[in-house]
């Protein structure tokens, strides 16, 4: 942690400065023998992640390649990709769960359910637009998310698992289409649209 009387950025630079100066003497060594990577930077990564991210961003901006904590940077970048996939699965689970509730409990349909369906569709589309490489993963994510959706629907409706389809009942087009709502539509459905 940075001392209270010292800005975090100054603390980060001071804690790593000696490491980078020492690194210049070792520039021909392999990365694993890099004292900058195996010593100070790794301990900052483990002890103060926020300070580490500020430092790494600064090194990248200033082209200080020899001071980069490459192994931990790789781990963090891969983690960002996993987070995008996880967000897609989570949003699909919420959307699918609400579509199941909508279909199997028509008498309990509400403006809240309708708004949640619209919101999740919008956020999923934004996520897919922001990261088009997730598109090929969509079907697999839908299949994974359907199990979470079943749990949500059972928990919130008190209906049995046996009532709901055990296999994903919707296509990707239906799932993301703003006009699609499963089950028979009622007159009260029109007031929410």
C-alpha positions, -999 to 999 in steps of 0.1 A, spaced: 0 0 0 11 35 -7 20 57 23 -9 82 30 13 112 22 24 99 -12 2 96 -43 -2 60 -55 15 67 -88 46 81 -71 47 51 -48 45 27 -78 73 44 -96 96 45 -66 90 9 -57 99 -2 -92 126 23 -102 155 4 -88 142 -28 -104 142 -11 -139 176 4 -134 189 -30 -124 171 -46 -154 192 -25 -178 223 -45 -168 205 -78 -175 189 -69 -209 205 -99 -227 192 -124 -202 161 -146 -209 128 -133 -195 127 -159 -167 161 -147 -154 149 -111 -156 152 -97 -120 126 -71 -128 101 -98 -135 110 -123 -109 115 -99 -80 99 -65 -74 72 -65 -101 59 -99 -92 57 -89 -55 38 -57 -64 14 -77 -85 8 -100 -56 7 -73 -29 -11 -44 -46 -28 -52 -79 -40 -16 -84 -4 -3 -81 7 -30 -105 -18 -21 -132 -9 16 -130 27 7 -133 22 -17 -163 1 9 -181 28 35 -176 55 11 -189 34 4 -220 27 40 -227 64 49 -224 77 19 -242 96 6 -212 94 -30 -225 122 -44 -203 102 -34 -172 69 -52 -182 58 -80 -161 50 -102 -191 39 -134 -174 13 -116 -153 2 -94 -182 -5 -125 -203 -25 -140 -174 -45 -108 -170 -52 -104 -207 -64 -140 -209 -86 -134 -179 -102 -105 -196 -113 -128 -225 -127 -153 -200 -146 -125 -183 -163 -116 -216 -174 -152 -221 -186 -153 -185 -206 -121 -189 -222 -135 -221 -232 -168 -202 -246 -148 -172 -267 -125 -193 -280 -154 -214 -289 -172 -182 -310 -143 -169 -326 -138 -203 -334 -175 -207 -348 -178 -172 -371 -149 -178 -383 -163 -211 -391 -196 -193 -410 -178 -166 -429 -158 -193 -439 -189 -212 -447 -212 -182 -464 -186 -159 -485 -164 -182 -508 -153 -154 -478 -138 -135 -463 -119 -164 -452 -84 -153 -437 -52 -166 -406 -62 -146 -402 -95 -165 -407 -77 -198 -381 -50 -190 -356 -76 -179 -360 -95 -211 -355 -63 -232 -325 -52 -211 -307 -85 -213 -312 -87 -251 -299 -52 -255 -268 -59 -233 -261 -92 -250 -263 -74 -284 -239 -47 -272 -215 -73 -259 -215 -92 -292 -211 -59 -311 -182 -49 -288 -166 -84 -291 -176 -100 -324 -153 -129 -317 -179 -141 -292 -204 -148 -319 -191 -183 -327 -194 -191 -290 -230 -180 -288 -246 -214 -292 -223 -231 -267 -229 -202 -242 -267 -206 -247 -264 -243 -239 -243 -236 -208 -265 -208 -196 -297 -228 -200 -289 -249 -170 -286 -216 -149 -319 -204 -165 -337 -236 -154 -325 -230 -118 -336 -194 -119 -371 -203 -133 -376 -231 -108 -364 -209 -79 -386 -179 -89 -418 -198 -100 -418 -228 -76 -426 -250 -106 -409 -283 -109 -379 -289 -132 -401 -315 -150 -423 -287 -163 -396 -271 -182 -379 -284 -214 -346 -302 -205 -330 -290 -238 -327 -254 -249 -361 -246 -265 -351 -214 -283 -329 -205 -313 -303 -178 -312 -325 -157 -335 -355 -160 -312 -334 -154 -281 -320 -121 -294 -350 -110 -314 -368 -81 -297 -402 -92 -310 -400 -128 -298 -418 -137 -266 -426 -174 -260 -460 -189 -253 -494 -175 -261 -497 -137 -259 -524 -122 -238 -541 -88 -240 -522 -76 -210 -489 -83 -228 -497 -55 -253 -496 -28 -226 -459 -36 -218 -448 -34 -254 
